[in-house]
């Protein structure tokens, strides 16, 4: 089975679920080719990139950010390989049909990367905007195969607010399959025009064997952990305010925040303003093994996700599944697909978005009661093994592909 992945950048540290899918498909005998908008340096903490030779499978169009350079680059490439110019290249210049993609020469330059490849069985686009890219490339004949798009969160929230009308109308009408990572997202795809039989749920997962049950030191301290990019939808400010509300009531309370991003400076100042310098540790970005180790030392995962002012939302945060695999109880919000993973009052406690009082009450309850902490952690670990084992999910993805290939066009 020949599968092409269309992604924005590869490898992307924050999107390990894509890496897990790629390696899982290779393990199952699939031939995988990756078409990325841009390539990034291979992080040292992801040995799979080298062991699977993924860099050699990844191809980029190397689009200049400055649009004025694109005509020169297009001409230079065409002059170097005039015999490779085919019908798709000329179709890629049809700005009446393909709008800015054609007018900016983006589609033409991408075609120079994609057109030499023989047909694929599956064209799997990750995130809605890459689905639009895949649809255009298939429309002009630069890529051939059955079109599948996975949606993850941003693409069905902030991206929609950035556009008038329905930017996915043509994609949903012409794709063979649209994949949502939660039931709530599947319903949204259907509301946008996707036929019910072409919208399926395929959840994100982790390898439970990479995470061990937390072995927390018996030193009388309670360690709360948050992990993620420092961006508005993560709700960091509400988590800090909730911790500040209970800091004087919970002896030995510690709060560790792992991550980096544009809000770092604001968060640092909030820690000072709330008088949390002796309680909060801003640990910065950490590698995957370091995150696993931190989870093994923590007592509670706090993920106070919110819908940002720009409309950006989570899909299903992988860090929540990783924490549950580590037997951590989760305190989070009724946000996007989170309630489909965290069973309220069973594997964690959920409150409404921006509910600081609710977050602080949930944290205080778990911090002061080791029994419920342990029971919720154990239940969370069972949920991950039953429903979110990436190995089982990769088997399911191959089955989805095969059923799709078997269908007539």
C-alpha positions in Angstrom: 0.0 0.0 0.0 1.4 3.4 -1.1 0.5 6.3 1.2 1.4 9.9 0.8 1.3 12.2 3.9 0.7 15.9 3.3 1.8 17.9 6.3 2.8 21.5 7.1 6.3 20.7 8.4 8.2 17.5 9.2 9.3 16.5 11.7 7.3 18.6 14.1 8.1 18.0 17.8 4.6 19.1 19.0 2.8 16.7 16.6 4.3 13.4 17.7 1.0 11.7 16.7 1.9 12.2 13.1 5.3 10.6 13.7 3.6 7.7 15.5 1.3 7.2 12.5 4.1 7.3 10.0 6.3 4.8 11.8 3.3 2.6 12.6 2.3 2.4 8.9 5.9 1.5 7.9 5.9 -1.2 10.5 2.7 -2.6 8.9 4.3 -2.8 5.4 3.1 0.5 3.9 5.3 2.5 1.6 5.1 6.1 3.0 6.1 9.3 1.2 5.9 12.7 3.0 5.2 16.0 1.3 5.9 18.9 3.7 5.5 22.6 3.2 8.8 22.9 5.0 11.4 20.7 6.6 12.8 21.4 10.1 15.9 20.1 11.9 15.6 16.6 13.2 15.3 16.8 17.0 17.8 14.6 18.8 15.2 13.1 21.1 13.2 11.5 18.3 15.5 8.6 17.2 12.7 7.2 15.0 13.5 9.8 12.4 16.9 8.3 11.8 16.1 4.7 12.5 13.2 4.8 9.9 15.2 7.1 7.6 12.2 9.5 7.5 14.2 12.5 6.2 14.8 10.6 3.0 11.1 10.0 2.7 10.3 13.7 3.1 10.0 16.1 0.1 9.4 19.9 0.3 8.7 22.5 -2.3 11.0 25.0 -0.6 8.7 27.9 -1.2 10.3 31.3 -0.8 8.6 33.5 1.8 9.1 36.4 -0.4 6.7 36.0 -3.3 8.9 38.1 -5.6 11.4 35.3 -5.7 8.9 32.6 -6.7 8.8 33.4 -10.5 12.6 33.3 -10.6 12.7 30.0 -8.8 9.9 28.5 -11.0 11.8 29.5 -14.2 15.1 28.2 -12.9 13.6 24.8 -12.1 11.7 24.6 -15.4 14.9 25.5 -17.3 16.9 22.9 -15.5 14.3 20.2 -16.3 12.3 21.3 -19.3 11.4 17.7 -20.2 9.6 17.3 -16.9 7.0 19.9 -17.6 3.7 18.2 -18.0 0.0 19.0 -18.0 -0.3 19.5 -14.2 2.3 22.3 -14.3 0.2 24.3 -16.8 -3.0 23.6 -14.8 -1.3 24.9 -11.7 -1.2 28.3 -13.3 -5.0 28.5 -13.7 -5.7 31.3 -11.2 -9.3 31.5 -12.2 -9.9 28.0 -10.8 -7.3 27.9 -8.0 -7.1 31.5 -7.0 -4.2 32.6 -4.8 -2.6 29.1 -4.8 -2.1 29.5 -8.6 -1.5 33.3 -8.7 1.2 33.1 -6.0 3.0 30.2 -7.9 2.6 28.1 -4.8 0.7 25.4 -6.7 3.2 25.4 -9.6 6.2 25.0 -7.3 4.5 22.3 -5.3 3.7 20.5 -8.6 7.4 20.5 -9.4 7.9 18.4 -6.3 4.8 16.2 -6.5 4.3 15.5 -10.2 7.1 13.0 -10.9 5.5 10.5 -8.4 3.3 7.6 -9.6 -0.2 7.2 -8.2 -0.6 6.6 -4.5 -3.3 4.5 -3.0 -4.0 7.1 -0.3 -3.3 10.8 0.0 -3.6 11.5 3.7 -3.6 15.2 4.5 -3.1 16.2 8.1 -5.1 19.3 9.2 -7.7 20.9 7.1 -5.5 23.5 5.3 -3.4 20.6 4.0 -6.5 19.0 2.8 -7.2 22.0 0.7 -3.6 21.8 -0.6 -4.1 18.1 -1.4 -7.4 18.7 -3.2 -5.8 21.3 -5.5 -2.8 19.1 -6.2 -5.1 16.2 -7.1 -7.4 18.4 -9.1 -4.6 19.3 -11.5 -3.2 15.8 -11.6 0.0 16.5 -9.7 -0.9 13.8 -7.1 -3.2 10.9 -7.6 -4.9 8.7 -5.0 -7.9 8.6 -2.7 -8.1 11.8 -0.6 -8.3 11.6 3.2 -8.1 14.5 5.5 -7.6 14.4 9.3 -8.9 17.3 11.3 -7.4 18.1 14.7 -8.8 21.3 16.3 -7.3 24.6 15.1 -8.6 23.7 11.6 -12.2 23.5 12.8 -12.1 26.5 15.1 -9.7 29.4 14.5 -9.2 28.6 10.8 -13.0 28.7 10.1 -13.2 32.1 11.8 -10.5 33.5 9.5 -12.6 32.8 6.5 -16.0 33.9 5.3 -18.3 31.2 4.3 -17.3 27.5 4.4 -13.6 27.1 3.2 -14.0 23.3 3.3 -17.1 23.0 1.1 -15.2 21.7 -2.0 -12.9 19.5 0.1 -15.7 17.8 2.0 -17.7 17.3 -1.2 -14.8 15.7 -3.1 -12.8 13.8 -0.5 -13.2 10.1 -0.1 -13.0 10.4 3.7 -12.7 13.0 6.5 -11.3 11.9 9.8 -12.2 13.5 13.1 -10.4 12.8 16.4 -13.6 13.1 18.4 -17.3 12.7 18.1 -17.9 16.4 18.6 -15.6 17.2 15.6 -17.3 14.6 13.5 -20.6 16.3 14.1 -19.0 19.6 13.1 -17.7 18.1 9.8 -21.2 16.9 9.0 -22.6 20.3 9.8 -20.1 21.8 7.3 -21.4 19.5 4.5 -19.5 16.2 4.9 -21.7 13.2 4.1 -22.2 11.1 7.2 -20.8 7.9 5.7 -17.6 9.9 4.7 -17.0 11.2 8.2 -15.4 8.8 10.7 -13.8 9.1 14.2 -10.2 7.9 14.5 -8.8 8.9 17.9 -5.3 9.9 18.8 -3.3 7.5 20.9 -0.1 6.8 22.7 2.0 3.7 23.3 1.2 2.8 26.9 4.4 0.9 27.2 6.4 4.1 27.0 4.8 5.3 30.2 5.1 3.7 33.6 2.9 4.1 36.6 4.0 7.2 38.5 6.5 6.5 41.2 6.2 9.5 43.3 8.6 10.3 46.2 7.0 10.0 49.6 8.1 13.4 50.9 4.8 14.9 51.8 4.7 17.2 48.8 2.0 17.4 46.2 3.2 18.1 42.6 0.9 19.5 40.0 2.1 19.4 36.4 1.1 21.3 33.2 2.6 20.6 29.8 2.1 22.4 26.5 2.9 25.4 24.3 2.5 28.8 26.0 -0.4 29.9 23.8 -3.9 31.2 24.8 -5.9 28.1 24.2 -3.9 26.2 26.9 -5.4 28.4 29.6 -2.2 28.8 31.6 -3.4 32.0 33.3 -6.4 30.2 34.8 -4.3 27.4 36.0 -2.0 29.8 37.8 -4.8 31.6 39.4 -6.3 28.3 40.6 -3.0 27.2 42.1 -2.6 30.6 43.8 -6.0 30.2 45.4 -5.0 27.0 47.2 -1.2 27.5 47.7 -1.6 28.5 51.3 -4.0 25.7 52.1 -2.1 22.7 50.7 1.2 22.0 52.5 4.2 21.3 50.2 2.4 22.3 47.0 4.5 22.5 43.9 3.4 23.5 40.4 5.7 22.7 37.4 4.9 24.1 33.9 6.7 22.5 31.0 6.6 24.3 27.7 7.6 27.4 25.7 5.9 29.9 23.5 4.8 33.5 22.9 3.1 33.9 26.4 6.2 33.0 28.3 6.9 36.6 29.4 3.3 37.2 30.5 3.3 34.0 32.5 6.5 34.9 34.2 5.0 38.2 35.3 1.8 36.5 36.5 3.9 34.1 38.7 5.4 37.2 40.4 2.1 39.1 40.6 0.4 36.1 42.3 3.2 35.5 44.8 4.0 32.1 43.4 7.8 32.3 42.9 8.3 29.7 45.7 5.6 27.4 44.3 5.9 27.5 40.5 8.7 26.3 38.4 8.8 27.3 34.7 10.8 24.4 33.3 10.8 25.5 29.6 10.7 23.0 26.7 11.6 19.4 27.6 12.3 16.4 25.4 9.8 13.5 25.3 11.9 11.3 27.7 12.1 14.3 30.1 8.4 14.7 30.0 7.8 11.1 30.7 10.1 11.4 33.7 8.3 14.5 35.0 5.0 12.7 34.8 6.4 9.9 36.8 7.2 12.4 39.6 3.9 14.3 39.5 0.6 13.8 41.4 -1.9 15.7 39.2 -2.0 16.8 35.6 -3.6 20.3 35.1 -4.8 21.1 31.6 -7.1 24.2 31.9 -7.9 24.4 28.1 -10.1 27.3 26.8 -11.3 28.6 23.5 -9.0 31.6 22.8 -10.3 35.0 21.7 -9.3 34.2 18.1 -11.5 31.1 18.3 -8.6 28.6 18.5 -9.5 25.3 20.2 -7.8 22.1 21.2 -8.7 18.8 19.5 -7.7 16.1 22.1 -4.5 17.1 23.8 -2.0 14.2 23.6 -0.4 15.2 26.9 -3.7 14.3 28.7 -3.5 10.8 27.2 0.2 10.5 28.2 -0.6 11.6 31.7 -3.4 9.1 32.0 -1.1 6.4 30.7 1.2 7.4 33.6 -1.6 6.9 36.0 -2.0 10.6 36.7 -5.5 12.0 37.5 -6.4 14.9 35.3 -8.0 18.2 36.1 -9.2 19.9 32.9 -12.2 21.5 31.2 -15.3 20.6 29.3 -13.5 21.7 26.1 -13.5 20.1 22.6 -12.7 16.4 22.7 -11.4 16.3 26.3 -14.6 14.9 27.9 -14.4 12.0 25.4 -11.1 11.0 27.0 -11.3 12.1 30.6 -14.3 10.5 32.4 -15.5 13.2 34.8 -15.3 12.0 38.4 -13.8 8.7 37.3 -10.4 9.4 35.7 -10.3 13.1 36.5 -12.3 16.2 37.3 -13.7 18.6 34.6 -15.0 22.1 35.0 -16.2 24.8 32.7 -13.7 26.9 30.7 -12.2 29.8 32.7 -13.8 28.6 35.9 -10.9 29.4 38.3 -13.0 28.5 41.4 -13.9 25.2 39.9 -10.3 24.4 39.0 -9.0 25.4 42.5 -11.7 23.2 44.1 -10.8 20.2 42.0 -7.1 20.7 42.6 -7.6 21.0 46.3 -9.8 17.9 46.5 -7.2 15.8 44.7 -4.2 17.3 46.5 -5.8 16.6 49.9 -7.0 13.1 49.1 -4.5 10.5 48.0 -7.1 7.7 47.7 -9.2 9.4 44.9 -5.9 10.4 43.2 -4.8 6.8 43.0 -8.2 5.5 41.9 -8.6 8.1 39.2 -5.1 7.5 38.0 -5.6 3.8 37.7 -8.9 4.3 35.8 -7.2 6.7 33.4 -4.5 4.2 32.7 -7.1 1.5 31.9 -8.9 3.9 29.5 -5.7 4.6 27.6 -4.9 0.9 27.3 -8.5 0.1 26.2 -9.2 3.0 23.8 -6.1 4.9 23.0 -3.3 2.4 22.3 -1.6 3.8 19.2 -0.7 0.2 18.1 -4.3 -0.8 18.0 -5.2 2.6 16.4 -2.6 2.1 13.6 -4.1 -1.3 12.9 -7.4 0.4 12.6 -6.0 3.1 10.3 -4.7 0.4 7.9 -8.1 -1.2 7.9 -9.7 2.1 7.1 -7.3 2.6 4.2 -8.0 -0.9 2.8 -11.7 -0.5 2.9 -11.4 2.8 1.1 -9.2 1.4 -1.6 -11.6 -1.4 -2.1 -14.5 1.0 -2.8 -15.2 2.0 -6.4 -14.7 5.7 -7.2 
